[in-house]
Amino acid sequence: MRFTSWLLAGMLTIQASTLCSAGPFHAQCKVEWYFGLPCRNVYEALVTQIKNWRTMSGCIMGGERCLYKLQSASLHFISAKHTTPVKKYVDDITFRLVSYGFFTHCHVSAMSVSETWYAVRDHGTNYCNLYNLMEGSGLTEAPEYKEITSDFMCTQRSSANCTVY
């Protein structure tokens, strides 16, 4: 009984300190991206990159550019999972693609959420799950590329090191 009370008090202290800092309560990330490309091009680039990084080969030299698994894909919605190569944590990833500007531009709302219920801080892993796909696919070099996110929308975004995570 005494241990249970101590454990509960410790967990509440950790959660309270997390609530006092800016950002999500659970390890996750939401990013908005804009491209001067049709959504079909963005869709094809992302799906191809997810498939290219499905094995461990992308992580042999370090980092986490591997172990992505495509769950479903349509022109307007992509669902995938990413497994961290060392600890095998799984994150759920979604991309929603919306055309604008007479179908010549694409707005992408992306989300990565840790499946681990107790994950609070993630060193920017959920941000890197998304950004690594964007960079690996070459979309960060696309015309009119714009990213909108923050530490409030992305756990530990400002300290993320995507060459490691």
Backbone hydrogen bonds, N-H to C=O, Kabsch-Sander energy under -0.5 kcal/mol:
donor,donor_aa,acceptor,acceptor_aa,energy
5,S,1,M,-2.2
6,W,2,R,-2.2
7,L,3,F,-3.1
8,L,4,T,-2.6
9,A,5,S,-2.5
10,G,6,W,-2.3
11,M,7,L,-2.4
12,L,8,L,-2.4
13,T,9,A,-2.0
14,I,10,G,-2.2
15,Q,11,M,-2.6
16,A,12,L,-2.5
17,S,13,T,-2.2
18,T,14,I,-1.8
19,L,15,Q,-2.3
20,C,16,A,-1.6
21,S,17,S,-0.7
21,S,18,T,-0.8
27,A,119,A,-2.3
29,C,112,S,-2.2
30,K,153,M,-1.2
31,V,110,A,-2.2
32,E,148,I,-2.5
33,W,108,V,-2.9
34,Y,146,K,-2.2
35,F,106,C,-2.3
36,G,143,P,-3.5
37,L,35,F,-0.5
41,N,38,P,-0.7
42,V,38,P,-1.6
43,Y,39,C,-3.3
44,E,40,R,-2.6
45,A,41,N,-2.2
46,L,42,V,-2.4
47,V,43,Y,-2.6
48,T,44,E,-2.2
49,Q,45,A,-2.1
50,I,46,L,-2.6
51,K,47,V,-2.2
52,N,48,T,-2.3
53,W,49,Q,-1.7
54,R,51,K,-1.2
58,G,55,T,-0.7
59,C,56,M,-2.5
60,I,57,S,-1.0
62,G,59,C,-1.7
66,C,64,E,-1.5
67,L,55,T,-1.1
68,Y,53,W,-2.2
69,K,81,K,-2.7
71,Q,79,S,-3.1
72,S,79,S,-1.8
74,S,77,F,-2.5
77,F,74,S,-0.9
78,I,95,F,-2.4
79,S,72,S,-2.9
80,A,93,I,-2.6
81,K,69,K,-2.1
82,H,91,D,-2.2
83,T,67,L,-2.1
84,T,89,Y,-2.7
88,K,84,T,-1.2
91,D,82,H,-2.6
92,D,113,V,-2.9
93,I,80,A,-2.9
94,T,111,M,-2.6
95,F,78,I,-2.3
96,R,109,S,-2.5
97,L,76,H,-1.8
97,L,95,F,-0.5
98,V,107,H,-2.7
100,Y,105,H,-1.8
104,T,100,Y,-0.6
104,T,101,G,-1.2
105,H,100,Y,-2.1
106,C,35,F,-2.2
107,H,98,V,-2.8
108,V,33,W,-3.1
109,S,96,R,-2.4
110,A,31,V,-3.2
110,A,108,V,-0.6
111,M,94,T,-2.4
112,S,29,C,-2.3
113,V,92,D,-2.4
114,S,27,A,-2.4
115,E,90,V,-2.9
117,W,115,E,-0.6
119,A,116,T,-1.6
125,T,122,D,-1.8
128,C,124,G,-2.7
129,N,125,T,-2.4
130,L,126,N,-1.1
130,L,127,Y,-0.6
131,Y,127,Y,-3.0
132,N,128,C,-2.6
133,L,129,N,-0.7
134,M,130,L,-1.9
135,E,131,Y,-3.2
136,G,132,N,-3.0
137,S,133,L,-1.9
138,G,135,E,-1.4
139,L,134,M,-1.5
140,T,134,M,-0.9
141,E,138,G,-1.6
142,A,139,L,-1.5
145,Y,142,A,-1.4
146,K,34,Y,-1.7
148,I,32,E,-2.8
154,C,150,S,-2.0
155,T,28,Q,-2.8
157,R,154,C,-1.8
159,S,156,Q,-1.0
160,A,157,R,-1.6
161,N,123,H,-0.7
164,V,161,N,-1.9
165,Y,161,N,-2.3
